[in-house]
Amino acid sequence: MAGQGTGPSRRSHTKSRKGCKTCKRRHIRCDETFPQCRNCTKHQVRCDYMDSVESDTEGQHSPEQQSLLFSDGSDSQIEHWAQTGIFPFPSLQVFPPPQPQDYSMVELRLIYHLCTISNDLKLKGTSGLTLWAQRVPKFLSIASSYPYVMQALLSFSANHLAWSQSSDEFRNLHIHYGTIALRGLHEAIGNFSHVNADAVLAASLLLLWQATDWQSWSSLRAGIRSVLLTMHLWKHESIFAEYVDEDDLSSGAYPPRKLSHSQIDRHAILSTAIHSLQQLQHMISTHEAEAYWTGQLLSYMQRLHASTPAQNADESFSHLYLLRKWLFWIPSLLLQRQGGQGPAMLTLAHFYATALALEPLYPDLGATFCARMSLAPLEAIVLLTNAMQSQSMDQTSIEIATFMNYPQHMASHFRNSIAQQQTNFIKQESPHLARLTANTLDYTSIGNMSPAFAPLALHQSTGTSRPTPVVPSSSTSSSSTAYLDIGDSHSGFSLGTQNWGVAPSPGFPASDWAANVAATTTQAPANEQLYDYSNLGGFRGGTPANDYYQQQQRQNGAGPSNYQRQQDP
């Protein structure tokens, strides 16, 4: 015991036994941040906090872990899967199915989430009306044998949940698994072969779909193009044979077509789309979900109409990023709802048609950014609505056929433009085609997938009387932003390569963007969420903003929630 006059007693050191095993093994203090502590994030290693089921000595779930438990009653089914090893979705025909003992409970929940959507839409016959639901079984079959594909799939699932539930926990999971997947993809490319070609393509596609900036997207797209070129030699053996044909080399073998659209042409394209959306909004006004999303798309198009045209690829990416994000998430949200299939299909048809209509206005991105992938589901909707009209000539069918005129016209026009492009491709040899080599598939300049990236502001066009969009000011720019956003000098997911975001992949053809690599990219504040893009018209990442969707979330286990109502400026 310290006597008098010896000064204050030293404060006792408080120990915690809840730190992650990695920090314990390294004898460093763990900050106990869930779902991954900052030390593990910094060193890009797996944190055992990712496991939601703690050991018996750790006690009950923490509040953070409880927040990752699904509220739709699926946890009991996931636990049954974990105990029996029987894959709960036999109709998806996943072979080989994932073995539950290889994954944590959080990972099983993420797998289960995507499978639930894919299975539900398949049973309804509507999986082909989305961009990705019908591909989940193929991705999962490959992922069972290639961990980096599984990591990319887990990242995609967490990304969807981060958007639909406005969840920081799922956002962290999305970043974590995306980082690991990207590292695994780098390693796989170094050993690219006939054997792992499907796996490299699958992981690249999943990461491409989640890219949040132009540099990341263009570099991944260049690598995919190189993979597809090589796979043409054995595409009949690939489980992605239809994708190789669908995404044919002509869609990216040479720079996108540079159509010279005058301001009048741009005005006409946007005005036509806006007029069609206004008519649709009036027609489906009694269907709350569809009317809401049609209103969001209409507001987005009106802001594009009032903005100045994009001047480069970075601005083009920023203009179309929100639409592209909607194309991935909204179809499954609307199609999973009970009833209202007619209004849902009309709404989705206009989303896809809008992507086709905007394609010629953004030649720096080309058709592969969002137009080409929108064509197949739009044509599927056209077939369904035509069948409805031929079988029943009631008033509802006639109305649906009337409001499908614009989407059907856009699908036909775009299909014809593809045919013309392919004809031109056959007649001339593209100087940008090259055989696959190790250098061609070098993804060291993968680009930046940081959640800190946000779309550029839409600036009002000069000389117009249309209203000016209210846009918050942008923060300072940076040429490279940390993927993990951990606030220290360990910036960028570079795999030991400096300035990895400066130049595109060697497989990327020369373009105007190459002259602008020194241009800065607008960076949002560090605490801005990946799914929070309020500078595009006052809606957070296009996420529903009313209590109706919170109720739908509780009932269906899908759909955005936890947002406060925001007024459109």
C-alpha positions as CSV (number, residue, x, y, z in Angstrom):
1,M,0.0,0.0,0.0
2,A,1.3,3.4,-0.9
3,G,2.0,5.6,2.1
4,Q,1.2,9.3,2.4
5,G,3.3,11.7,0.5
6,T,4.2,9.2,-2.2
7,G,1.9,10.9,-4.8
8,P,-1.3,9.6,-6.4
9,S,-1.6,5.9,-6.9
10,R,-1.2,4.7,-10.4
11,R,-4.5,4.0,-12.2
12,S,-4.9,0.3,-12.7
13,H,-4.8,-1.1,-16.2
14,T,-8.1,-2.3,-17.4
15,K,-7.9,-5.4,-19.6
16,S,-10.5,-6.7,-21.9
17,R,-10.9,-10.2,-23.0
18,K,-13.1,-9.4,-25.9
19,G,-10.3,-8.4,-28.3
20,C,-10.0,-10.3,-31.6
21,K,-7.7,-13.4,-31.8
22,T,-5.4,-11.8,-34.3
23,C,-4.6,-8.8,-32.0
24,K,-4.2,-11.2,-29.1
25,R,-1.7,-13.3,-31.1
26,R,0.2,-10.2,-32.1
27,H,0.1,-8.9,-28.5
28,I,-1.4,-5.6,-29.5
29,R,-4.4,-3.8,-28.1
30,C,-7.6,-4.4,-30.1
31,D,-10.1,-1.5,-30.4
32,E,-12.9,-4.1,-30.6
33,T,-14.6,-2.4,-33.6
34,F,-17.2,-4.6,-35.1
35,P,-17.4,-6.3,-37.6
36,Q,-13.6,-5.8,-38.1
37,C,-11.2,-4.1,-35.8
38,R,-9.0,-1.3,-37.2
39,N,-5.8,-3.3,-36.8
40,C,-7.0,-6.1,-38.9
41,T,-8.4,-3.6,-41.4
42,K,-5.0,-1.8,-41.6
43,H,-3.1,-5.0,-42.2
44,Q,-5.8,-6.5,-44.5
45,V,-6.2,-9.7,-42.6
46,R,-9.3,-11.5,-41.6
47,C,-10.7,-10.5,-38.2
48,D,-12.5,-13.2,-36.2
49,Y,-15.1,-10.6,-35.3
50,M,-16.6,-11.5,-38.7
51,D,-17.9,-14.7,-37.1
52,S,-21.2,-13.8,-35.5
53,V,-21.3,-16.9,-33.4
54,E,-18.8,-16.5,-30.6
55,S,-17.2,-19.3,-28.7
56,D,-18.7,-20.5,-25.4
57,T,-16.2,-18.5,-23.5
58,E,-17.2,-15.3,-25.2
59,G,-20.8,-15.3,-24.0
60,Q,-23.7,-13.8,-25.8
61,H,-23.9,-11.8,-29.1
62,S,-22.9,-8.2,-28.9
63,P,-25.4,-5.6,-30.0
64,E,-23.4,-5.0,-33.2
65,Q,-23.5,-8.7,-34.0
66,Q,-27.2,-8.9,-33.2
67,S,-27.7,-6.1,-35.9
68,L,-26.4,-8.5,-38.5
69,L,-29.0,-11.1,-37.7
70,F,-31.7,-11.1,-40.3
71,S,-35.2,-10.2,-39.1
72,D,-37.2,-12.2,-41.5
73,G,-36.9,-15.6,-39.7
74,S,-34.2,-16.9,-42.0
75,D,-31.7,-17.4,-39.2
76,S,-33.3,-20.7,-38.2
77,Q,-33.0,-22.0,-41.8
78,I,-29.4,-20.9,-42.0
79,E,-28.6,-22.7,-38.7
80,H,-30.3,-25.8,-40.1
81,W,-28.1,-25.5,-43.2
82,A,-25.0,-25.2,-41.0
83,Q,-26.0,-28.2,-38.9
84,T,-27.0,-30.6,-41.7
85,G,-24.9,-29.4,-44.6
86,I,-27.9,-29.6,-46.9
87,F,-28.0,-26.6,-49.3
88,P,-31.4,-25.0,-48.8
89,F,-32.0,-24.0,-52.5
90,P,-31.9,-27.2,-54.6
91,S,-33.9,-25.5,-57.4
92,L,-30.9,-23.2,-58.1
93,Q,-28.9,-26.3,-59.2
94,V,-25.7,-25.1,-57.6
95,F,-22.9,-27.6,-58.1
96,P,-20.8,-28.0,-56.1
97,P,-22.8,-26.2,-53.4
98,P,-21.0,-24.2,-50.7
99,Q,-20.1,-26.3,-47.7
100,P,-21.3,-24.5,-44.5
101,Q,-18.3,-25.6,-42.4
102,D,-16.1,-23.5,-44.6
103,Y,-17.8,-20.3,-43.8
104,S,-18.8,-18.2,-40.8
105,M,-22.4,-17.6,-39.9
106,V,-22.2,-14.0,-41.2
107,E,-20.9,-15.4,-44.5
108,L,-23.6,-18.0,-44.7
109,R,-26.2,-15.2,-44.1
110,L,-24.7,-13.2,-47.0
111,I,-24.8,-16.3,-49.3
112,Y,-28.4,-17.1,-48.2
113,H,-29.5,-13.5,-48.9
114,L,-28.5,-13.7,-52.6
115,C,-29.8,-17.2,-53.0
116,T,-33.2,-16.2,-51.5
117,I,-33.6,-13.4,-54.1
118,S,-32.4,-15.6,-57.0
119,N,-34.6,-18.5,-55.9
120,D,-37.7,-16.3,-55.3
121,L,-37.5,-14.6,-58.7
122,K,-36.7,-17.9,-60.5
123,L,-39.9,-19.5,-59.0
124,K,-41.9,-16.5,-60.2
125,G,-40.3,-16.6,-63.6
126,T,-38.9,-13.1,-63.4
127,S,-35.2,-13.6,-62.7
128,G,-34.5,-12.7,-66.3
129,L,-35.9,-9.3,-65.7
130,T,-33.0,-8.4,-63.5
131,L,-29.3,-7.9,-64.3
132,W,-27.9,-10.5,-61.9
133,A,-30.4,-12.8,-60.2
134,Q,-30.2,-15.5,-62.8
135,R,-26.4,-15.5,-62.7
136,V,-26.2,-16.2,-59.0
137,P,-26.2,-20.0,-59.3
138,K,-23.3,-19.9,-61.7
139,F,-21.3,-17.5,-59.6
140,L,-21.9,-19.7,-56.6
141,S,-20.9,-22.9,-58.3
142,I,-17.6,-21.3,-59.2
143,A,-17.2,-19.6,-55.8
144,S,-17.3,-23.0,-54.0
145,S,-14.0,-23.8,-55.6
146,Y,-12.4,-20.4,-55.9
147,P,-12.3,-18.4,-52.6
148,Y,-11.7,-15.0,-54.3
149,V,-14.9,-15.5,-56.3
150,M,-16.7,-16.2,-53.1
151,Q,-15.2,-13.1,-51.5
152,A,-16.5,-11.0,-54.5
153,L,-19.9,-12.6,-54.2
154,L,-20.0,-11.9,-50.4
155,S,-19.0,-8.3,-51.1
156,F,-21.8,-8.0,-53.7
157,S,-24.4,-9.4,-51.2
158,A,-23.2,-7.0,-48.4
159,N,-23.3,-4.1,-50.9
160,H,-27.0,-4.9,-51.6
161,L,-27.8,-5.1,-47.9
162,A,-25.9,-1.9,-47.2
163,W,-28.1,-0.1,-49.7
164,S,-31.4,-1.8,-48.8
165,Q,-31.0,-1.5,-45.0
166,S,-28.8,1.7,-44.8
167,S,-26.4,-0.4,-42.7
168,D,-22.9,0.7,-41.7
169,E,-22.2,-2.9,-40.6
170,F,-23.0,-4.3,-44.0
171,R,-21.1,-1.5,-45.7
172,N,-18.0,-2.5,-43.7
173,L,-18.5,-6.1,-44.7
174,H,-18.8,-5.0,-48.4
175,I,-15.5,-3.2,-48.2
176,H,-13.8,-6.0,-46.3
177,Y,-14.8,-8.8,-48.7
178,G,-14.2,-6.6,-51.7
179,T,-10.6,-5.9,-50.6
180,I,-9.9,-9.6,-50.1
181,A,-11.5,-10.5,-53.5
182,L,-9.4,-7.9,-55.3
183,R,-6.2,-9.3,-53.8
184,G,-7.2,-12.8,-54.8
185,L,-8.0,-11.7,-58.3
186,H,-4.5,-10.2,-58.6
187,E,-3.0,-13.5,-57.7
188,A,-5.2,-15.5,-60.0
189,I,-4.3,-13.2,-62.9
190,G,-0.7,-14.0,-62.3
191,N,-1.5,-17.7,-62.9
192,F,-4.2,-17.2,-65.6
193,S,-5.0,-20.3,-67.5
194,H,-7.8,-22.3,-69.3
195,V,-8.6,-23.8,-65.9
196,N,-9.3,-20.6,-63.9
197,A,-10.6,-18.4,-66.8
198,D,-14.3,-18.7,-65.6
199,A,-13.3,-17.8,-62.1
200,V,-11.3,-14.8,-63.2
201,L,-14.2,-13.7,-65.3
202,A,-16.7,-14.2,-62.5
203,A,-14.7,-12.3,-59.9
204,S,-14.0,-9.5,-62.4
205,L,-17.7,-9.1,-63.2
206,L,-18.7,-9.0,-59.6
207,L,-16.1,-6.4,-58.8
208,L,-16.9,-4.4,-62.0
209,W,-20.6,-4.2,-60.9
210,Q,-19.5,-2.6,-57.6
211,A,-16.9,-0.1,-59.0
212,T,-17.5,3.4,-57.7
213,D,-15.2,5.4,-59.9
214,W,-14.2,5.6,-63.5
215,Q,-10.6,4.4,-63.1
216,S,-11.7,1.2,-61.3
217,W,-14.4,0.5,-63.8
218,S,-12.3,1.1,-66.9
219,S,-9.4,-1.0,-65.7
220,L,-11.7,-3.9,-64.7
221,R,-13.5,-3.6,-68.0
222,A,-10.3,-3.8,-69.9
223,G,-9.3,-6.9,-68.1
224,I,-12.6,-8.5,-68.7
225,R,-12.3,-7.7,-72.4
226,S,-8.9,-9.4,-72.5
227,V,-10.3,-12.5,-70.8
228,L,-13.2,-12.7,-73.2
229,L,-10.8,-12.4,-76.1
230,T,-8.9,-15.4,-74.9
231,M,-12.0,-17.4,-73.9
232,H,-13.3,-17.3,-77.5
233,L,-10.9,-20.1,-78.1
234,W,-12.8,-22.4,-75.7
235,K,-16.1,-20.6,-75.0
236,H,-18.1,-23.7,-75.7
237,E,-16.5,-25.2,-72.5
238,S,-17.3,-22.1,-70.4
239,I,-20.4,-21.8,-68.1
240,F,-20.4,-18.2,-69.2
241,A,-20.6,-19.1,-72.9
242,E,-23.8,-17.0,-73.4
243,Y,-22.1,-14.0,-71.7
244,V,-19.1,-14.3,-74.0
245,D,-21.5,-14.1,-76.9
246,E,-23.8,-11.4,-75.3
247,D,-20.8,-9.2,-74.5
248,D,-19.1,-9.9,-77.9
249,L,-15.8,-8.3,-78.6
250,S,-17.4,-5.8,-80.8
251,S,-18.9,-4.1,-77.7
252,G,-15.5,-3.1,-76.5
253,A,-12.8,-4.0,-79.1
254,Y,-12.4,-0.4,-80.2
255,P,-13.2,3.0,-78.7
256,P,-16.9,3.8,-78.3
257,R,-18.6,5.5,-81.2
258,K,-18.3,9.3,-81.0
259,L,-21.6,10.5,-82.2
260,S,-21.8,14.3,-82.6
261,H,-25.0,15.2,-80.8
262,S,-25.9,18.8,-80.7
263,Q,-27.5,20.5,-77.8
264,I,-30.9,20.2,-79.6
265,D,-30.4,16.4,-80.0
266,R,-29.5,16.1,-76.3
267,H,-32.6,18.1,-75.4
268,A,-34.8,15.9,-77.6
269,I,-33.5,12.7,-76.2
270,L,-33.9,13.8,-72.6
271,S,-37.3,15.5,-73.2
272,T,-38.7,12.3,-74.8
273,A,-37.6,10.2,-71.9
274,I,-39.0,12.7,-69.3
275,H,-42.3,12.9,-71.2
276,S,-42.7,9.1,-71.1
277,L,-41.9,9.0,-67.4
278,Q,-44.4,11.7,-66.6
279,Q,-47.1,9.7,-68.4
280,L,-46.2,6.5,-66.6
281,Q,-46.1,8.3,-63.2
282,H,-49.7,9.4,-63.7
283,M,-50.8,5.9,-64.8
284,I,-49.3,4.1,-61.8
285,S,-50.0,6.7,-59.2
286,T,-52.0,4.3,-57.1
287,H,-49.1,1.8,-56.9
288,E,-47.0,3.4,-54.2
289,A,-43.7,1.6,-54.7
290,E,-43.7,1.9,-58.5
291,A,-44.8,5.5,-58.4
292,Y,-42.1,6.4,-55.9
293,W,-39.3,4.9,-58.1
294,T,-40.7,6.4,-61.3
295,G,-40.7,9.8,-59.5
296,Q,-37.1,9.3,-58.5
297,L,-36.1,8.4,-62.0
298,L,-38.1,11.4,-63.4
299,S,-36.3,13.8,-60.9
300,Y,-32.9,12.3,-61.9
301,M,-33.7,12.9,-65.6
302,Q,-34.9,16.4,-65.0
303,R,-31.6,17.2,-63.3
304,L,-29.6,15.7,-66.2
305,H,-31.7,17.9,-68.5
306,A,-30.8,21.0,-66.6
307,S,-27.1,20.2,-66.3
308,T,-24.3,20.8,-68.7
309,P,-23.1,17.8,-70.7
310,A,-20.3,15.7,-69.3
311,Q,-16.9,16.8,-70.6
312,N,-14.9,13.6,-69.9
313,A,-15.1,10.0,-68.7
314,D,-15.0,11.0,-65.0
315,E,-18.0,13.3,-65.4
316,S,-19.8,10.8,-67.5
317,F,-19.3,8.1,-64.9
318,S,-20.6,10.5,-62.2
319,H,-23.7,11.4,-64.2
320,L,-24.7,7.8,-64.9
321,Y,-23.5,6.1,-61.6
322,L,-26.8,6.5,-59.7
323,L,-28.8,5.2,-62.6
324,R,-26.5,2.2,-62.9
325,K,-26.8,1.5,-59.2
326,W,-30.6,1.6,-59.5
327,L,-30.5,-0.8,-62.4
328,F,-28.8,-3.4,-60.1
329,W,-30.9,-3.0,-57.0
330,I,-34.4,-1.8,-57.9
331,P,-35.6,-4.6,-60.1
332,S,-35.3,-7.3,-57.5
333,L,-36.9,-4.9,-54.9
334,L,-40.0,-4.4,-57.0
335,L,-40.3,-8.0,-58.4
336,Q,-40.1,-9.6,-55.0
337,R,-43.2,-7.7,-53.8
338,Q,-46.5,-9.5,-53.8
339,G,-48.8,-8.5,-56.7
340,G,-48.4,-5.5,-59.0
341,Q,-46.4,-7.4,-61.6
342,G,-47.8,-5.3,-64.4
343,P,-46.9,-1.9,-62.9
344,A,-43.5,-3.3,-61.7
345,M,-42.7,-4.4,-65.2
346,L,-43.7,-1.1,-66.7
347,T,-41.5,0.7,-64.2
348,L,-38.5,-1.5,-64.8
349,A,-39.0,-1.2,-68.6
350,H,-38.7,2.6,-68.3
351,F,-35.5,2.3,-66.2
352,Y,-33.9,0.0,-68.7
353,A,-35.1,2.1,-71.6
354,T,-33.7,5.2,-70.0
355,A,-30.3,3.5,-69.9
356,L,-30.5,2.8,-73.6
357,A,-31.6,6.3,-74.4
358,L,-28.7,7.9,-72.5
359,E,-26.0,5.7,-74.1
360,P,-25.2,8.0,-77.1
361,L,-24.9,11.0,-74.8
362,Y,-22.0,9.4,-73.0
363,P,-19.6,8.1,-75.6
364,D,-16.7,8.0,-73.3
365,L,-18.3,5.2,-71.4
366,G,-19.8,3.3,-74.3
367,A,-22.7,0.8,-74.3
368,T,-21.1,-1.6,-71.9
369,F,-21.5,0.8,-68.9
370,C,-25.2,0.2,-68.4
371,A,-27.0,0.2,-71.8
372,R,-25.8,-3.2,-73.1
373,M,-26.7,-5.1,-70.0
374,S,-30.1,-3.4,-69.8
375,L,-31.1,-4.7,-73.3
376,A,-31.8,-8.4,-72.4
377,P,-34.1,-7.7,-69.4
378,L,-35.9,-5.0,-71.3
379,E,-36.5,-7.4,-74.3
380,A,-37.7,-10.0,-71.8
381,I,-40.3,-7.5,-70.4
382,V,-41.4,-6.7,-74.0
383,L,-42.0,-10.3,-74.7
384,L,-44.0,-10.7,-71.5
385,T,-46.2,-7.7,-72.1
386,N,-46.8,-8.6,-75.7
387,A,-47.9,-12.1,-74.5
388,M,-50.2,-10.5,-72.0
389,Q,-51.8,-8.4,-74.7
390,S,-52.2,-11.3,-77.1
391,Q,-53.9,-13.5,-74.5
392,S,-56.2,-10.8,-73.1
393,M,-57.4,-7.7,-74.8
394,D,-58.9,-6.2,-71.7
395,Q,-58.4,-2.6,-70.7
396,T,-55.4,-3.3,-68.5
397,S,-53.5,-5.1,-71.2
398,I,-54.2,-2.3,-73.7
399,E,-53.0,0.3,-71.2
400,I,-49.8,-1.7,-70.5
401,A,-49.2,-2.1,-74.3
402,T,-49.7,1.7,-74.7
403,F,-47.1,2.6,-72.0
404,M,-44.7,0.1,-73.4
405,N,-44.4,1.9,-76.7
406,Y,-41.4,4.0,-75.6
407,P,-39.4,1.1,-74.0
408,Q,-40.2,-1.2,-76.9
409,H,-39.0,1.5,-79.4
410,M,-35.7,2.0,-77.5
411,A,-35.1,-1.8,-77.4
412,S,-35.6,-2.1,-81.1
413,H,-33.5,0.9,-81.9
414,F,-30.6,-0.3,-79.7
415,R,-30.7,-3.8,-81.1
416,N,-30.5,-2.4,-84.6
417,S,-27.5,-0.3,-83.6
418,I,-25.7,-3.3,-82.2
419,A,-26.3,-5.2,-85.5
420,Q,-24.8,-2.3,-87.4
421,Q,-21.8,-2.1,-85.0
422,Q,-21.1,-5.8,-85.5
423,T,-21.3,-5.4,-89.2
424,N,-18.7,-2.6,-89.1
425,F,-16.6,-4.7,-86.8
426,I,-16.4,-7.6,-89.2
427,K,-15.5,-5.3,-92.1
428,Q,-12.5,-3.7,-90.4
429,E,-9.8,-5.1,-88.2
430,S,-9.7,-3.2,-84.9
431,P,-6.2,-1.9,-83.9
432,H,-7.1,-2.4,-80.2
433,L,-7.5,-6.2,-80.2
434,A,-4.6,-8.0,-78.6
435,R,-4.0,-11.5,-77.5
436,L,-4.1,-12.2,-73.8
437,T,-0.8,-11.9,-72.0
438,A,0.3,-11.4,-68.4
439,N,0.7,-7.7,-69.1
440,T,-2.7,-7.4,-70.6
441,L,-4.2,-8.8,-67.5
442,D,-2.2,-6.7,-65.1
443,Y,-4.7,-5.3,-62.7
444,T,-2.2,-3.4,-60.6
445,S,-3.9,-0.2,-61.7
446,I,-7.3,-1.5,-60.7
447,G,-8.5,1.9,-59.8
448,N,-10.2,3.1,-56.7
449,M,-13.2,1.5,-55.2
450,S,-13.2,3.7,-52.1
451,P,-16.5,4.5,-50.5
452,A,-15.3,8.0,-50.2
453,F,-15.8,8.6,-53.9
454,A,-19.1,10.3,-54.8
455,P,-20.5,11.4,-58.2
456,L,-19.5,14.9,-59.5
457,A,-22.1,17.6,-59.2
458,L,-24.4,18.3,-62.0
459,H,-23.8,21.9,-63.1
460,Q,-26.5,23.9,-64.7
461,S,-26.3,24.4,-68.4
462,T,-25.6,28.0,-69.5
463,G,-28.2,29.7,-71.5
464,T,-31.2,27.8,-70.2
465,S,-34.2,28.8,-68.2
466,R,-34.6,25.4,-66.6
467,P,-34.2,25.2,-62.8
468,T,-30.8,24.9,-61.3
469,P,-30.2,21.7,-59.3
470,V,-29.3,22.3,-55.7
471,V,-25.9,20.8,-55.2
472,P,-23.6,20.8,-52.1
473,S,-20.1,22.0,-52.7
474,S,-17.4,19.4,-53.2
475,S,-14.5,18.8,-51.0
476,T,-10.9,18.8,-52.0
477,S,-9.8,16.3,-54.6
478,S,-7.2,13.6,-54.5
479,S,-5.8,11.4,-57.2
480,S,-5.8,8.4,-55.0
481,T,-8.1,7.5,-52.1
482,A,-7.7,4.7,-49.6
483,Y,-9.9,1.8,-50.4
484,L,-10.2,0.9,-46.7
485,D,-10.6,4.5,-45.6
486,I,-8.8,4.0,-42.3
487,G,-7.3,7.4,-42.0
488,D,-3.6,6.7,-41.9
489,S,-0.7,6.6,-44.3
490,H,-1.5,3.1,-45.5
491,S,-3.5,4.4,-48.4
492,G,-4.8,2.7,-51.4
493,F,-5.3,-1.0,-52.1
494,S,-2.1,-1.2,-54.1
495,L,-0.7,-4.6,-53.4
496,G,2.6,-2.9,-52.9
497,T,2.3,-0.8,-56.0
498,Q,2.4,3.0,-55.7
499,N,0.2,5.3,-57.6
500,W,-2.0,2.4,-58.6
501,G,-4.9,4.7,-59.5
502,V,-3.0,6.9,-62.0
503,A,-3.2,4.9,-65.2
504,P,-5.6,2.4,-66.7
505,S,-4.9,-1.3,-67.3
506,P,-2.5,-2.0,-70.2
507,G,-5.4,-3.8,-71.8
508,F,-7.4,-0.5,-71.9
509,P,-7.4,1.0,-75.4
510,A,-6.0,4.5,-75.9
511,S,-8.7,7.2,-75.5
512,D,-9.3,10.8,-74.6
513,W,-9.2,9.8,-70.9
514,A,-5.5,9.0,-71.2
515,A,-4.8,12.7,-71.7
516,N,-6.6,13.5,-68.6
517,V,-5.1,11.1,-66.1
518,A,-3.8,14.1,-64.1
519,A,-7.3,15.4,-63.6
520,T,-8.5,15.3,-60.1
521,T,-11.5,13.3,-58.9
522,T,-14.1,14.8,-56.6
523,Q,-13.8,13.2,-53.2
524,A,-16.6,13.2,-50.7
525,P,-16.0,13.6,-47.0
526,A,-14.4,10.6,-45.4
527,N,-17.6,9.8,-43.4
528,E,-19.9,9.8,-46.4
529,Q,-21.4,6.5,-47.0
530,L,-21.0,4.6,-50.2
531,Y,-24.8,4.6,-50.7
532,D,-25.2,8.3,-49.8
533,Y,-25.1,10.5,-52.9
534,S,-27.2,13.5,-51.7
535,N,-25.7,15.8,-54.3
536,L,-27.8,14.1,-57.1
537,G,-31.0,15.7,-56.3
538,G,-31.6,15.4,-52.6
539,F,-32.2,11.6,-52.3
540,R,-29.7,9.4,-50.5
541,G,-28.4,7.1,-53.1
542,G,-31.9,6.8,-54.5
543,T,-33.1,5.0,-51.4
544,P,-36.8,5.2,-50.4
545,A,-37.5,7.9,-47.9
546,N,-40.8,7.0,-46.3
547,D,-42.4,4.7,-43.7
548,Y,-44.1,2.6,-46.4
549,Y,-40.7,1.0,-47.3
550,Q,-39.8,0.5,-43.7
551,Q,-43.0,-1.5,-43.4
552,Q,-42.2,-3.5,-46.6
553,Q,-38.7,-4.2,-45.1
554,R,-40.2,-5.7,-42.0
555,Q,-42.7,-7.8,-44.0
556,N,-40.6,-9.0,-46.9
557,G,-37.0,-8.7,-45.5
558,A,-36.0,-6.7,-48.6
559,G,-36.0,-3.1,-49.5
560,P,-34.5,0.2,-48.2
561,S,-35.4,1.4,-44.7
562,N,-34.4,3.7,-41.9
563,Y,-34.4,6.9,-43.9
564,Q,-35.9,10.2,-42.9
565,R,-38.2,11.9,-45.4
566,Q,-36.2,14.4,-47.5
567,Q,-37.8,17.2,-49.5
568,D,-36.7,17.5,-53.2
569,P,-35.2,21.0,-53.8
